[in-house]
Amino acid sequence: PEFDWTKIAAEPVRFSCRDYALELLDDPQCVEDISFADIDKLAAKANGSGGGGTMKKQLSYVASGERIQANEATFVEEYKKGQLSKAQVAELAPKAAHSCTGVAFWPRLMLPGSDGAEQYIIDSRSHPDGNQRRSHWQTVLPIMGAEPAVGIQGGDRIEVSCEFDAPAGVA
């Protein structure tokens, strides 16, 4: 039976940052950059009055043929671990590797050093490639449609419009 995507469309799916069921088609991009030291400036920028508001960002991704090939190999291994038949693996791995379900989001914290010390960076996924790594933070995957976009090839462009609420301050 086919998977019913409508059952998960309402809430983003959460993955462990070590989960190989989620693979990237292109390098990550920064969606939201928040400086908590300047939270009031962020809120003012969002709506011009300092009371919070909606921020917008346009992102453009280009599917990497090399990533698609590597993703297919990863999916083959993951499906084998899941004890799928050889026929199922041969059918599903290429379909999954050439599809896009959503845009993955995860945190990257950049903390200033004190007394001349270097900046301290906490990555929940590898930076700059977004590969898996051990982390207690999850990767969030909002589902972008009723079904995944399929047949994606290297060089295909994926355009994304993001909207998010900027806080009015820190509570």
N, C-alpha and C positions, 0 to 999 in steps of 0.2 A: 504493500500500500504506500501511496505517496504521503509525505509529511504534510501536516496541516499547519501552515505558517501563521494562520490567523490566530491560533491559540497563544502565540508568543508576541504578537505584534504590539500589544498594548504596553508592555513593560520591557525595558532593555534587558538583554540577557547578560549575566555576569559570569565571567570566566576567571579562573585562576591565571595569574601571569605566567604560569608554567604549562598551561594547557595547549597542546599542539592541535586541538580541534579548531583553533582560531589562527589563521595565517594572514599575513599582510600582502597586498598587491603592489604597494609602493612604500617609499620611506615616509615615516610619520611627519606631521606638521603640527605646529602649535596652534591650538584652537582658541584657548583662553589663557591669558597671561595676567595673573593677579598679583599685585604687590600689596600685601596686607598692611604694610607701613603707609601706603598711599591709598587706602580703601576709599576715603572720602573723595579723592580726585577721580577714581574710577567711577564712582557713583555719579559724580557731576558730569563726567564725560558721557555717560550713558544717556542722560536725559537733559543735561544742561542746567539742572537746578539742584543737584546734590541729593535727590531723593530716591536713587536707584532707577532702574529702567532696563530696557532691552538692548542688548548689544548684538550686532550682526557681523558675520564674517563669511567670506566666500573662499572656498578651497578648491584646488584643482589637482587631481592625482592622475598620473599616467601609469597604467598597469605595466609592470616589468615582466618581460618574457622569462628572464632568469628566475625571478621569484615564483612565477607560475609553475615552471618546471620543478623547482625545489619544493614548492608546496605540494605538488602532485606526489613526489617521492615521500614526503612526510605523511600525507594522507594514506598512502599505500601502507606504510608501517603502522599507523594508528588503526586503520581498519583491520589489519591482520591481528593486532593486539586485541581488538574487539571480537575476534573469532568470526569474522565474516568469511563467506566462501570466496574462493578465487574469482569466481564470476562476478560476485557483488563488488569485490575490491576493484576489479578491472573496469566495471561500469561506473562506480561511484567516485573513485579518486580523481579521474580527469574532470568529471562534472563539477566536483567541489573546487578543484584548483582553478577552474575557468569561470568562477562565479563570484558575485559580490552580494553579501547579505546586508551589510551595514558598514558604518564607520566606527572603528574601535577608539575608545577614549581611556586614558589612564593618567594618573598624576606623575609629575616630575617636580620635586621640590628643590629649590635653589636657595640655600640659606647663606646670608653673608657671614664671612669670618669676622672675628673680633680681634682687635689689637693687631691689625695687619695680617692676620691669618688668611689663608686662601678660603674661597667660597666652598661650602659643604653642599654636595649634591646628592640627593636620594632619588634613584631611578627605580620605578616599579617594573619597568621592562628595560631591556638593553637600549642604550642611546648611542648613536643616532639611528640605528636600524629597526628598533622596535621588537627585536627577537625576545623569546621567552627567557625568563630568569626567575629565580626564587624571590618572592615578595609576598607580604601579607595583604597587599592591596590588590583589588580585582581590576580586570579590564572590563569595561562596560561596552556592550555592543547594542545600540539601538537598531532595531530591525527597520530597514528603509522602505519596505514595500510588502505587498501581499505574498510575493515570492521573490527569491533571489534573482538578480540580474545574471543571466547565464551566457555562455559563449564568449566570455571576455578573452581578448587576445593581448599579447604584448603590444604596447603602443596605444591601446584604447584609453581615452580620456574619461575620467569620472569627475563630474562637477558636483560640489556639495555646498548648500547654503545652510549656515548654522545660525541659530538665534538662541541666546541665553540671557537669563536675568542677572543683572549686576546688582549687588547688594547696596542698600542705602548706608550701610555701616557695619561695624562688627559689634555683635551683641554679646 
